[in-house]
Amino acid sequence: MLVEQIQTVLVVTLDDPESLNTYDGATLKALRAAWNELDQNPELRAGVLTATGTRAFCAGANLQSVAAGGFNDPPYPELAESVSVKPVLAAIEGFCLGGGMMIACGCDLRVAGESAVFGLPEAQWNLPAQWLGALARQLLPAHALELALLGDARLPAQRLYEMGWITSVVTDGMARATSIEMAQRISQMAPRAVRYFKELVTSSSWTAPSESLARGMEQAVELMGMSDSAEGARAFSEGRPSQFRDE
């Protein structure tokens, strides 16, 4: 796995194209460490998860590693849910199968090449998908079941876009560049507002409406009391980009 910083964006690349970028337990732990770095580094504003090559984003778990017992206590849960307090985008080309969909679930926005293919083959091999509830919260339950129960189904990117899971479908080979460009645009926004808006949206599926509204009001009071809000207003009136300091 490769990790690099491009300006204010952390780019994480699954780098085993010979195995269709499958993962083992060590890969998942390294992925968790990368997202922790995104959270902790104040210079970073957003993340992108991508993969080497265009044949596959990730074909899920490495079954040879599974057979050899290489998945002792894997960090599945936190990778299927929102992986960072900061925005993360998935750049998907080629196959995105099984656990590949799991790690894409943990991202906030998903950009796919037009030839990308999605599926959940776990039922074919009697393998667990304990993260499936996270996918069901992002899709209609019937759509999640279509993928889970028809383990041999392979759905195109356009179908996942129509389901609302893929944010945008782009020309093959452009998912990475498009995702990085989007992440850099996000990086120009007010960082506290971005984090707070992400929090409100991602928590909405399990938070009561009254609690969500109350939390939104708390955020509003805090945001309006920040110097960044005054800077945003000045930048607007002066016709220039804002210079936010997260203060």
Backbone hydrogen bonds in HBPLUS format (Angstrom, degrees):
<---DONOR---> <-ACCEPTOR-->    atom                        ^
c    i                          cat <-CA-CA->   ^        H-A-AA   ^      H-
h    n   atom  resd res      DA  || num        DHA   H-A  angle D-A-AA Bond
n    s   type  num  typ     dist DA aas  dist angle  dist       angle   num
A0002-LEU N   A0013-THR O   2.87 MM  11  4.95 163.7  1.90 147.6 151.0     1
A0013-THR N   A0002-LEU O   2.75 MM  11  4.95 168.7  1.77 151.3 154.7     2
A0004-GLU N   A0011-VAL O   2.97 MM   7  5.31 160.6  2.01 149.0 155.4     3
A0011-VAL N   A0004-GLU O   2.78 MM   7  5.31 169.8  1.79 169.9 171.0     4
A0006-ILE N   A0009-VAL O   2.80 MM   3  5.15 164.1  1.83 162.9 163.1     5
A0009-VAL N   A0006-ILE O   2.94 MM   3  5.15 161.3  1.97 123.6 129.2     6
A0045-ARG N   A0008-THR O   2.77 MM  37  5.49 171.1  1.78 154.0 153.7     7
A0010-LEU N   A0046-ALA O   2.97 MM  36  6.42 160.5  2.01 152.7 154.8     8
A0048-VAL N   A0010-LEU O   2.82 MM  38  6.25 150.1  1.91 159.7 161.1     9
A0012-VAL N   A0048-VAL O   2.81 MM  36  6.10 171.1  1.81 174.2 175.9    10
A0050-THR N   A0012-VAL O   2.82 MM  38  6.17 165.7  1.84 165.7 169.9    11
A0014-LEU N   A0050-THR O   2.93 MM  36  6.33 163.9  1.95 141.5 140.2    12
A0052-THR N   A0014-LEU O   2.87 MM  38  6.22 155.3  1.93 176.0 172.2    13
A0019-SER N   A0016-ASP O   3.04 MM   3  5.79 145.9  2.16 121.7 129.3    14
A0021-ASN N   A0016-ASP O   2.80 MM   5  4.48 153.1  1.88 134.8 130.3    15
A0020-LEU N   A0017-PRO O   3.02 MM   3  4.68 162.0  2.06 105.7 107.4    16
A0059-ALA N   A0020-LEU O   3.10 MM  39  5.69 139.0  2.28 152.1 161.7    17
A0023-TYR N   A0060-GLY O   3.05 MM  37  6.40 147.0  2.17 141.6 151.3    18
A0062-ASN N   A0023-TYR O   2.81 MM  39  5.40 154.5  1.87 157.1 150.3    19
A0027-THR N   A0024-ASP O   3.10 MM   3  5.29 119.5  2.48 100.2 114.8    20
A0028-LEU N   A0024-ASP O   3.15 MM   4  6.52 159.1  2.19 155.5 160.8    21
A0029-LYS N   A0025-GLY O   3.07 MM   4  6.35 154.8  2.14 147.9 154.6    22
A0030-ALA N   A0026-ALA O   2.98 MM   4  6.21 155.3  2.04 146.7 153.4    23
A0031-LEU N   A0027-THR O   2.86 MM   4  6.11 148.6  1.96 147.1 156.5    24
A0032-ARG N   A0028-LEU O   2.94 MM   4  6.21 156.4  2.00 146.1 151.9    25
A0033-ALA N   A0029-LYS O   2.99 MM   4  6.26 153.2  2.06 143.6 151.0    26
A0034-ALA N   A0030-ALA O   2.98 MM   4  6.25 148.1  2.08 142.9 151.2    27
A0035-TRP N   A0031-LEU O   3.10 MM   4  6.45 156.9  2.16 150.7 155.9    28
A0036-ASN N   A0032-ARG O   2.98 MM   4  6.27 146.2  2.10 144.4 154.3    29
A0037-GLU N   A0033-ALA O   2.99 MM   4  6.28 149.3  2.09 143.7 151.6    30
A0038-LEU N   A0034-ALA O   3.03 MM   4  6.40 149.8  2.12 144.0 152.2    31
A0039-ASP N   A0035-TRP O   3.06 MM   4  6.34 154.9  2.13 144.0 149.8    32
A0040-GLN N   A0036-ASN O   2.95 MM   4  6.17 155.7  2.01 149.5 156.1    33
A0041-ASN N   A0037-GLU O   2.95 MM   4  5.82 151.1  2.03 153.6 157.7    34
A0044-LEU N   A0041-ASN O   3.12 MM   3  5.68 155.8  2.19 115.5 122.1    35
A0047-GLY N   A0087-PRO O   2.89 MM  40  6.34 150.7  1.98 148.4 157.3    36
A0089-LEU N   A0047-GLY O   2.86 MM  42  6.22 156.3  1.92 140.0 145.1    37
A0049-LEU N   A0089-LEU O   2.74 MM  40  6.16 160.2  1.78 162.1 169.0    38
A0091-ALA N   A0049-LEU O   2.81 MM  42  6.07 167.7  1.82 164.7 165.6    39
A0095-PHE N   A0055-ARG O   3.09 MM  40  6.53 154.8  2.16 129.7 127.4    40
A0057-PHE N   A0095-PHE O   2.89 MM  38  5.75 147.9  1.99 137.5 147.3    41
A0058-CYS N   A0095-PHE O   3.19 MM  37  6.32 156.9  2.25 150.5 157.0    42
A0097-LEU N   A0058-CYS O   3.01 MM  39  6.47 151.9  2.09 147.4 156.4    43
A0065-SER N   A0062-ASN O   2.95 MM   3  5.33 122.0  2.29 106.0 120.3    44
A0066-VAL N   A0062-ASN O   2.99 MM   4  6.39 150.8  2.08 146.7 156.1    45
A0067-ALA N   A0063-LEU O   2.89 MM   4  6.05 163.5  1.91 146.5 150.1    46
A0068-ALA N   A0064-GLN O   3.04 MM   4  6.20 139.1  2.21 136.2 147.1    47
A0070-GLY N   A0065-SER O   2.66 MM   5  4.84 163.3  1.69 154.9 151.0    48
A0069-GLY N   A0066-VAL O   3.03 MM   3  5.17 161.4  2.07 108.3 112.9    49
A0076-TYR N   A0074-PRO O   2.83 MM   2  5.55 141.1  1.98  99.8  90.6    50
A0079-LEU N   A0076-TYR O   3.01 MM   3  5.46 137.4  2.20 114.2 126.6    51
A0080-ALA N   A0076-TYR O   3.25 MM   4  6.44 133.3  2.48 155.9 168.8    52
A0080-ALA N   A0077-PRO O   3.24 MM   3  5.48 144.0  2.38 104.0 113.5    53
A0081-GLU N   A0077-PRO O   3.32 MM   4  6.58 139.5  2.50 147.4 157.7    54
A0083-VAL N   A0106-GLY O   3.18 MM  23  5.28 157.7  2.24 143.1 138.4    55
A0108-ASP N   A0088-VAL O   2.73 MM  20  5.45 149.9  1.81 145.9 154.9    56
A0109-LEU N   A0088-VAL O   3.34 MM  21  6.73 157.1  2.40 145.0 150.4    57
A0090-ALA N   A0109-LEU O   2.84 MM  19  6.32 156.3  1.90 154.0 161.4    58
A0111-VAL N   A0090-ALA O   2.83 MM  21  6.09 169.8  1.84 178.7 175.3    59
A0092-ILE N   A0111-VAL O   2.77 MM  19  6.03 174.1  1.77 167.8 169.0    60
A0113-GLY N   A0092-ILE O   2.83 MM  21  6.30 154.8  1.89 166.2 174.4    61
A0117-VAL N   A0094-GLY O   2.96 MM  23  5.88 155.1  2.03 124.9 128.6    62
A0096-CYS N   A0117-VAL O   2.77 MM  21  5.97 146.1  1.88 168.0 179.6    63
A0100-GLY N   A0097-LEU O   2.73 MM   3  5.00 156.7  1.78 140.4 135.7    64
A0098-GLY N   A0119-GLY O   2.81 MM  21  6.25 151.2  1.89 142.5 152.4    65
A0101-MET N   A0098-GLY O   2.86 MM   3  5.54 135.5  2.06 117.3 127.3    66
A0102-MET N   A0098-GLY O   3.30 MM   4  6.74 142.1  2.46 132.5 143.1    67
A0103-ILE N   A0099-GLY O   3.01 MM   4  6.33 159.6  2.05 153.5 153.3    68
A0104-ALA N   A0100-GLY O   3.15 MM   4  6.29 143.1  2.29 134.6 145.0    69
A0105-CYS N   A0101-MET O   2.84 MM   4  5.99 134.6  2.04 139.2 151.1    70
A0105-CYS N   A0102-MET O   3.04 MM   3  5.04 126.7  2.33  94.1 108.5    71
A0107-CYS N   A0104-ALA O   3.05 MM   3  5.30 159.5  2.10 107.8 114.3    72
A0167-THR N   A0110-ARG O   2.70 MM  57  5.18 142.8  1.83 139.4 152.1    73
A0112-ALA N   A0168-SER O   3.03 MM  56  6.47 164.9  2.06 162.3 166.3    74
A0170-VAL N   A0112-ALA O   2.85 MM  58  6.14 160.3  1.88 151.4 157.9    75
A0116-ALA N   A0113-GLY O   2.97 MM   3  5.42 167.8  1.99 121.8 124.5    76
A0114-GLU N   A0170-VAL O   2.85 MM  56  5.71 131.0  2.10 170.4 174.3    77
A0157-ALA N   A0116-ALA O   3.10 MM  41  5.32 124.4  2.42 152.7 146.1    78
A0118-PHE N   A0155-LEU O   2.77 MM  37  5.07 160.7  1.81 148.2 155.1    79
A0155-LEU N   A0118-PHE O   2.75 MM  37  5.07 155.4  1.81 154.8 154.5    80
A0124-GLN N   A0121-PRO O   2.85 MM   3  5.41 144.6  1.97 118.7 129.5    81
A0125-TRP N   A0122-GLU O   2.99 MM   3  5.46 144.4  2.12 111.3 120.9    82
A0127-LEU N   A0122-GLU O   3.09 MM   5  4.86 172.1  2.10 135.3 136.6    83
A0132-LEU N   A0129-ALA O   2.93 MM   3  5.55 158.7  1.97 129.1 129.5    84
A0134-ALA N   A0131-TRP O   2.93 MM   3  5.63 139.6  2.09 119.2 129.0    85
A0135-LEU N   A0132-LEU O   3.08 MM   3  5.17 116.9  2.49  97.2 112.0    86
A0136-ALA N   A0132-LEU O   2.93 MM   4  6.28 156.2  1.99 151.3 158.6    87
A0137-ARG N   A0133-GLY O   3.03 MM   4  6.27 135.2  2.23 140.1 150.6    88
A0138-GLN N   A0135-LEU O   2.94 MM   3  5.13 141.0  2.10 102.1 114.0    89
A0139-LEU N   A0135-LEU O   2.96 MM   4  6.19 127.7  2.24 146.3 161.5    90
A0143-HIS N   A0140-LEU O   2.90 MM   3  5.31 127.7  2.18 111.2 125.1    91
A0144-ALA N   A0140-LEU O   3.12 MM   4  6.51 156.8  2.18 155.7 162.8    92
A0145-LEU N   A0141-PRO O   2.87 MM   4  6.13 156.3  1.93 152.0 158.9    93
A0146-GLU N   A0142-ALA O   2.89 MM   4  6.05 144.7  2.02 137.3 147.0    94
A0147-LEU N   A0143-HIS O   3.26 MM   4  6.56 155.0  2.32 145.9 150.1    95
A0148-ALA N   A0144-ALA O   2.93 MM   4  6.15 160.9  1.97 147.0 153.2    96
A0149-LEU N   A0145-LEU O   2.79 MM   4  5.56 171.7  1.80 150.3 153.3    97
A0150-LEU N   A0146-GLU O   3.38 MM   4  5.86 149.8  2.48 125.0 133.3    98
A0153-ALA N   A0150-LEU O   2.83 MM   3  5.38 167.3  1.85 125.5 128.5    99
A0159-ARG N   A0156-PRO O   3.06 MM   3  5.44 125.3  2.37 105.8 118.7   100
A0160-LEU N   A0156-PRO O   3.28 MM   4  6.73 156.7  2.33 151.1 157.3   101
A0161-TYR N   A0157-ALA O   2.85 MM   4  6.12 144.2  1.98 149.3 160.7   102
A0162-GLU N   A0158-GLN O   2.92 MM   4  6.20 152.0  2.00 144.3 151.4   103
A0163-MET N   A0159-ARG O   2.97 MM   4  6.27 139.1  2.14 140.2 151.9   104
A0165-TRP N   A0160-LEU O   2.99 MM   5  5.53 144.6  2.12 170.4 164.1   105
A0166-ILE N   A0160-LEU O   3.30 MM   6  5.58 164.4  2.33 110.6 112.2   106
A0164-GLY N   A0161-TYR O   2.99 MM   3  5.06 143.7  2.12  98.8 110.1   107
A0174-MET N   A0171-THR O   3.01 MM   3  5.67 148.7  2.11 150.0 150.8   108
A0178-THR N   A0174-MET O   2.93 MM   4  5.93 161.2  1.97 152.7 158.8   109
A0179-SER N   A0175-ALA O   2.90 MM   4  5.97 158.3  1.95 146.7 152.8   110
A0180-ILE N   A0176-ARG O   2.95 MM   4  6.19 163.5  1.97 157.3 161.4   111
A0181-GLU N   A0177-ALA O   2.98 MM   4  6.12 158.5  2.03 145.0 151.3   112
A0182-MET N   A0178-THR O   2.94 MM   4  6.18 156.2  2.00 147.4 153.9   113
A0183-ALA N   A0179-SER O   2.85 MM   4  6.08 158.1  1.89 148.7 155.1   114
A0184-GLN N   A0180-ILE O   2.88 MM   4  6.10 152.3  1.95 148.4 155.6   115
A0185-ARG N   A0181-GLU O   3.02 MM   4  6.28 147.2  2.13 142.1 151.0   116
A0186-ILE N   A0182-MET O   2.92 MM   4  6.25 157.3  1.97 150.5 156.7   117
A0187-SER N   A0183-ALA O   2.93 MM   4  6.17 144.9  2.05 139.6 149.7   118
A0188-GLN N   A0185-ARG O   3.05 MM   3  5.36 149.1  2.15 105.0 114.2   119
A0189-MET N   A0186-ILE O   2.95 MM   3  5.40 159.2  2.00 114.0 120.9   120
A0194-VAL N   A0190-ALA O   2.98 MM   4  6.19 161.0  2.02 158.7 164.8   121
A0195-ARG N   A0191-PRO O   3.01 MM   4  6.22 165.3  2.04 148.7 152.0   122
A0196-TYR N   A0192-ARG O   2.92 MM   4  6.11 163.7  1.94 152.4 157.3   123
A0197-PHE N   A0193-ALA O   2.84 MM   4  5.96 162.9  1.87 153.5 158.0   124
A0198-LYS N   A0194-VAL O   3.01 MM   4  6.15 159.5  2.06 148.1 153.9   125
A0199-GLU N   A0195-ARG O   2.96 MM   4  6.18 157.0  2.02 145.4 152.1   126
A0200-LEU N   A0196-TYR O   3.01 MM   4  6.30 160.1  2.05 151.7 155.7   127
A0201-VAL N   A0197-PHE O   3.10 MM   4  6.31 164.6  2.12 150.2 153.8   128
A0202-THR N   A0198-LYS O   2.88 MM   4  5.99 175.8  1.89 162.7 163.9   129
A0203-SER N   A0199-GLU O   3.06 MM   4  5.94 148.4  2.16 144.2 151.7   130
A0204-SER N   A0201-VAL O   3.20 MM   3  5.28 153.0  2.28 102.6 110.7   131
A0206-TRP N   A0203-SER O   3.24 MM   3  5.90 154.3  2.31 116.8 123.1   132
A0207-THR N   A0203-SER O   3.02 MM   4  5.89 121.9  2.37 149.2 165.4   133
A0211-GLU N   A0208-ALA O   2.95 MM   3  5.22 118.5  2.34 105.8 121.3   134
A0212-SER N   A0208-ALA O   2.92 MM   4  6.22 160.9  1.95 160.6 166.9   135
A0213-LEU N   A0209-PRO O   2.93 MM   4  6.13 160.6  1.97 150.1 154.9   136
A0214-ALA N   A0210-SER O   2.97 MM   4  6.14 157.0  2.03 141.9 148.6   137
A0215-ARG N   A0211-GLU O   2.86 MM   4  6.10 159.6  1.91 150.9 156.3   138
A0216-GLY N   A0212-SER O   2.88 MM   4  6.10 152.6  1.95 144.3 152.6   139
A0217-MET N   A0213-LEU O   2.92 MM   4  6.23 147.3  2.03 147.0 155.4   140
A0218-GLU N   A0214-ALA O   3.01 MM   4  6.35 153.1  2.09 146.6 153.8   141
A0219-GLN N   A0215-ARG O   2.94 MM   4  6.24 158.7  1.98 150.5 156.3   142
A0220-ALA N   A0216-GLY O   2.94 MM   4  6.17 151.7  2.02 141.9 149.8   143
A0221-VAL N   A0217-MET O   3.09 MM   4  6.37 159.9  2.13 151.4 154.5   144
A0222-GLU N   A0218-GLU O   3.13 MM   4  6.42 164.7  2.16 150.1 154.2   145
A0223-LEU N   A0219-GLN O   2.77 MM   4  5.97 169.9  1.78 161.0 163.9   146
A0224-MET N   A0220-ALA O   2.99 MM   4  6.06 166.6  2.01 150.7 154.2   147
A0225-GLY N   A0222-GLU O   3.14 MM   3  5.22 138.1  2.32  98.6 110.6   148
A0226-MET N   A0223-LEU O   3.13 MM   3  5.37 165.9  2.15 110.8 114.8   149
A0229-SER N   A0226-MET O   3.18 MM   3  5.54 140.4  2.35 102.9 112.2   150
A0227-SER N   A0247-GLU O   3.27 MM  20  5.68 161.1  2.31 103.2  98.5   151
A0231-GLU N   A0227-SER O   2.91 MM   4  6.21 155.9  1.97 150.0 157.7   152
A0232-GLY N   A0228-ASP O   2.83 MM   4  6.02 153.0  1.90 143.2 150.2   153
A0233-ALA N   A0229-SER O   3.08 MM   4  6.34 157.6  2.13 145.6 150.7   154
A0234-ARG N   A0230-ALA O   2.95 MM   4  6.21 158.6  2.00 148.8 154.9   155
A0235-ALA N   A0231-GLU O   2.83 MM   4  6.00 164.7  1.86 154.1 158.4   156
A0236-PHE N   A0232-GLY O   2.99 MM   4  6.16 155.0  2.06 144.0 150.7   157
A0237-SER N   A0233-ALA O   3.05 MM   4  6.29 164.6  2.07 148.8 152.4   158
A0238-GLU N   A0234-ARG O   2.87 MM   4  6.03 145.0  2.00 149.1 159.3   159
A0239-GLY N   A0235-ALA O   2.91 MM   4  5.84 111.2  2.40 137.3 151.7   160
A0240-ARG N   A0235-ALA O   3.03 MM   5  5.10 165.1  2.06 143.6 147.3   161
A0239-GLY N   A0236-PHE O   3.27 MM   3  5.18 154.2  2.34  97.6 105.3   162
